[in-house]
């Protein structure tokens, strides 16, 4: 009971944070990322976010985090032919004197800045991978083969909550992940670039989530803990001076599930030795290791009709213009539109197409059946289903409030630098409530096996000449603060659990 109480209080703390968090933003830059960096043609580096936090704390008379706290972001930057592209992915978080393992959560964000092709307007566009979401359907489903508000939905988040006490003699899920960086590389002509990040042995916690726009919410206690053998993101950027386009292809690999721990209702947490079970590739077990049945994790997921999807977010700002996004003539902003056999175009109010997300070029994904082929060398093609969705179901959902409360304030840092850009960015670029669109990519044939898929994004830009171009200070601040601040979504929750006795100091410098 003591361990349950501790875990339950932890979840209550998450809820309190979700409902109340706001964070200020700094205009000071760190020693590890300087404006002069953005005059270079390209670079890739790992930045310790807590160096940034320490610098900010010292400048503002706040309590600084200890020097042994580290949070690493892998950043890549390409500055070619009028295009500036910035990518950031979370690598790991460590407190070296207290824990041997690093904690990590997949956070992936990319941004591009360029002049539009026809009218040379300033464009900033941003895309983010938000999460994995599993779902199952019944006769009440509104959209077949796509997660909707009538389906049973499970949000998948990776949080550093220590649940060892619940597992008795059974091996608990690891709460740390091996993160591998895929280094930035380019072709000899510097028009093709590739990079990425791979998370191995990734543990996720599933919460029952509801995305009804009139009542979006998430249940307090999670229902399951899962382990994927990998989650890999690779990116390819191709710049074409002849067509004045830049094409970004994002390849996702969702590795097979290797373990699934289920805690049915509150009784699974009260008496896990009686109610919780553990599925793997050999069968179903109680937490003490006693085998319950030969039903494997893959058979269980198939029998329950569990399907996989990913949730993504896209937004674009054009200085002195409004934009709208459509697919085959249908407005997709805050609308539920199936777009899997087409694309979504983002267009300015004067009719210029400035960005496009293509789904028809890769309507299929590969699924690797581990049960039939342990080498996972031969994949079967299956069709994806892609649909935009109502924004409020995500933007107003409590479990996402950490993200939204932070991101909507990010453009404040440019208020004193470029008032016009600030006025537009504050209400659009990084506030989910004003998203161009949210979209869900669904993988219907699943059963917990490995998935590979690669949607494509194209920017239409002016390419004045084949040479690096400088980046404005305001955009430097937008992309850098946007990237590093996403880490706060992780660190606030993780370290408030880990610090225990030092929780008040943590809140002092994060919420000052």
Secondary structure, DSSP 8 states (H G I E B T S, - for coil): -HHHHHHHHHHHHHHHHHHH----------SSS-GGGGGSSEEEEEEEHHHHHHHHHHHTT-----TTEEEEEEEEEEEETTEEEEEEEEEEEEETTT-SS-B----EEEEEEEEBTTT--EEEEEEEEEEEEEEE--TT-SSTTS--TTSEEEEEE------GGGSTTS----S--EEEEEEEEE-TTS-EEEEEEEEEEEEEEEEEEE--TTS-EE-SS--EEEEEEEEEEEEEEEEETTTTEEEEEEEEEE--EEEEEE--TTHHHHSHHHH-EEEETTEEEETTS-EEES--HHHHHHHTT-EEEEEEEEEEEETTB-EEEEETTEE-TTS--B-TTSEEEEEETTS-EEEEEE-GGG-EEEEE-TTT-TT----EEEEEEEEEE-SHHHHT-GGGHHHHHHHTTGGGGGTTT-HHHHHHHTTTTT-GGG-SEEEEEEE-S-TT-EEEEEEEEEEEB---SSS-----HHHHHHHHHHHHHHHHHHHHHHHHHHHGGGHHHHHHHHH-
